[in-house]
Amino acid sequence: MYGERFRGKVALITGSTSGIGQAAAALFAGQGAKVVITGRSEEGAKLTRQLCLEAGALPWHVTEILGDIMDEKFIDKLIDETIKKFGKLNILVNNAGTLELDPTGAQGWDMSVEVMDRSMNSNFRSVLLLTKKAIKHLVEQKGDIVNVSTFLTTPTMGIMSMPYYGVPKAALDQMSRSMAHEYVLKGVRVNTVNPGLVATSFFARLGVGNEKARKMEQYIASHPEYIPLGKVASSEDVAKTIAFLADRNQSECIVGQSIYIDGGSRLCCNIDMSDFKEHM
């Protein structure tokens, strides 16, 4: 059954207390996987667990391990407790990441180097550390890794207001390709999803309230020069692509690829937040 395509598999999904990670956790749980929820929000973790159970997961097939993914000691704990609880790891979804802002209000390359350091730690270094610690377990199971990047890494795009987000994500894309080449020889596939604007969550990271965020999404979606498809992707849209890449029956021959989920934005535009200031 399609609804049980991940039965018997263990999926660890970082940043699964909200947004894309939360949607992915519920989807995997609903299709038979044992799911490890991780993030920093206890309230968010409870909601994700509830969504997993509503999707059909058994209570003992869902566990929460909370902490800071940038803390190497927590990463050790995360892997150790996952193996202790479920005995193996089949799927790693590296979704956690942050859009770091400069407290001074500086934009673009005027932001401090300290902001770049935080962004590199959150969006690249933590993924590298977790993957390195998880890889032996994934090799044992001939598992799958899906990294969550961004459409901002498109080579022909240079987003002036968010370079400190795009740069570490570009490093993540290159890490994915390099690891894919090495580890497919050991049975592990590595791929990347590169979402464009995702409903609510993107603007929430910028401190924009839900009502304003919805207005911004409507504005952007109504302008084909930003999103030709005319639709801002949902977290569920991204989660379905993550699940596709983790499903060997559907995507076995896809290795080391970046799958863009942006409604065609990278084909036509260079979105910059300064374009939207008058609408915020």
N, C-alpha and C positions, 0 to 999 in steps of 0.2 A: 504493500500500500504506500502511496505517495505520502500519506500522513504519518508514516512510520519510517521514513527514509533514513533517519539518524538513530534508529533504535540500536541500543548497545554501545553507542558512542558517547564519549565525554567531551563536552565543549566548554572551554574556559573563555569568557568574554570580558575583556577589561572595559571599564567605563560603562558598565551595564546597569547603573542606577538611574539612568535617564537617557533620553534621546535615542540615537541609533543603536547603542548597545542594549538598551532596555528592549527595544523592538526586536533585536536579534535574539536576545535571550528567550523571549516569549515564543518566537517562531521556532527556534531549535527545540525548546521544551515541548511545544505542541506537535513536533514531528519525531518525538521519541528519544531525544538526547537527554542525557544527564547533564545538568547545567551548573556551572560555577559562576555565581554573580559576584562581581567585585567593583568597588568604587569607594568613595569616602562618605556618602550619605546613607545613614541608617534608615531614614525615612524612604529614600529612593529605593534602597534595597528591599524594603518590605513591600513596596508597590510592585517592583519587578517580580518578586516571589509570587505575589498574588496573581499577576498577569500570567506567569508560567503555569500556576495551578489551574487558572481559568482556561488555559489553552489545552489542558488535559494531562499535565505532568503529575506524577505521583509525588507526594510531599518529600519522600526520602531521596528523590532524584534531583532535588534542587538544594543547593547550599550557598550560603553567603559568607564571603571572607573579605572583611572590610579593612581598608588601609590606604596609604599613600603609595601609588605605583612608582613614584620617583625615589622611594626609599628602598635601597638594595636589600636590607634585612627583611622588609615586607615582601619583596619579590621572592626571596628564599622561602618565606612562610607560605606564600600563595601556592607555589609549586609543591612544596612538601605536604601541605594539607589537602591539596587536590588529589595527589597520589594516595595519601593515607585514606581519604574518604572513598574514592572511586577505583583506586588501583591502577589507573592508566590515564592517558591524555591522548585524544584523537584529533581534536580541533582546537586551534588557538586563534582567537579573533582579537587582534591588537587594535582596539578602538579608542582607548583613552587618549586624551590630548586636550590642550587648552589653547585658547586664543589670548595671548598675553598682551596686556595694555600697559602703556607707560603712565605711572601715577601723576606725572607732570602734565599729561595731556598731549605730549609730543606725538607726532605722527610719522609714518614712513621711516626713512633712514635717519630722522632726527631722534628717534627713540634711543634710549641708552643701550650700551652693550650688555648691561645687567639684564635687561628685558630679553635680549637674544639668548643669553645664557639660560634663563628660565624656560624659554620656548624650546631650546635645543634639548634641555633635560626632559621636559614633558612630552614633546612630540617625536623625539628621536632616541635619545639615550635610554630612556626607560623601556622603550620597545626593544632596543638592541639587547639590553640586559635580560629582560624577561624571555625573549626568544632564545638567547644563548643558554639560559637555565632550563628551558622547556624542551630544547631540541632533542636531547637523547631519548626522552619519553615519546616524542613524536616519531622519531626514527624507529623505535620499537614497534609502534603501531602502524607505520607507514601512513602518517597522518597528514593533515592539511593546515596551512597557515593562511589567514586572510588579514592583510593589513589595511587599515582605513586611513587614507591619505586625503587629498583634496584636488579639485580641478585646477587650483591655482598653480600647480606644478607644470601645466601645459607649457612647453618650451617657447611658444610664440606669445605668451601672456606675461606681462610684468605689472602686477597689481601694486600701485604706488603706496596705498595706505596700509598694506598688510604684508610687507616683505618678511617680517620676522616670524610669520606663520608659514609662508610659502617655502622659505629656505629649508627649515628642518624637515618639512614634508617631502621636499625634493630629495633630501638625503634618504628619507624612508623609502621612496620609490626606487632609488638606486640600490639600497640595501636589499630590497625585495627581489630585484632582478638578479643580483649577485648570489643571494642565498638560494634562489630558485634554481640557478644553474648548478650549484654545488650539491644541494640536498635532493634534487629530483633523482640523482644517481643513487641515493639511499632510500628512495621511496616516498619522500616528503615533497608535496607541491606547495609552492608559495605564490600567491597572487595578491593584487591590490585592488581596492575599490576607491574611486576618486570622485566623491560627491561634489556637486555644485552647491547652490543655496538649498538648504534643507529647512522645511517649514518650522518656524518658531525658534529652533535651537540656535541657529546662526546669530540672529539678532539678540537672543537672550544672552549670548556670550558677550555682546557689546553693551549689555546693561539696558537694552530696550525692552519695555514692558510688552506683555502679550498682545494687548490691543493695538499698540503701535506696530508691533511686529507683523500682525496680520495685515494691516494697512500697507506696510512696506512690501509684503509678499504679493498682495494684490496688484500693487503698482508695478512691481518688477515683472510679474507674470503677464501683465497686459501690454508690455512693451517687447515685441519680438526681437528688438536689437539687443536685448539682454538675455531672454530665454525664448528661442524660436518656438519651442513646444507649447509655450503659453501656460506652463504649470510648474510650480515650485515643488520639488520632490519632497515626499514625506519620509520620516524615519523608516516606515515600513517598506517603502520603495527600495531604500538602501539595504535594509535587512534581507529582503528577498534576493538581492544580488549576492550578498555575502553567503547566504545559504546555497545558492546555485554554485558558487565557486568551491564550497566545502563538500559538495555532493559529487562523488566520483562517477556515479551513474550518468550525471548530466554534463559534467565538465572535465572529464578525465584528461583530455589532451590540452587543456588550457594550463600553461605553466609560465610563470614570470610575466604575467600580463597586468596592465592597468586598465580597469574597466571604468569608464567615465559615466557618471549618473548625473547629468547636468542639463538635460533638456536641450542640448545643442549649444550651450553658452560658449564653449571654447571655440566653436566654429566661426563666431562672428563678433565677439566683443572683448573688451578689456574692462570688466566691471570694476569700478572704484567707488568706495563708500562716499567720497566727496560729491559724487553725482547725485546722491540721494539726500543730502543734508537738508534741503528745503522741504523735503517730504517727511522728515522725522520729527 
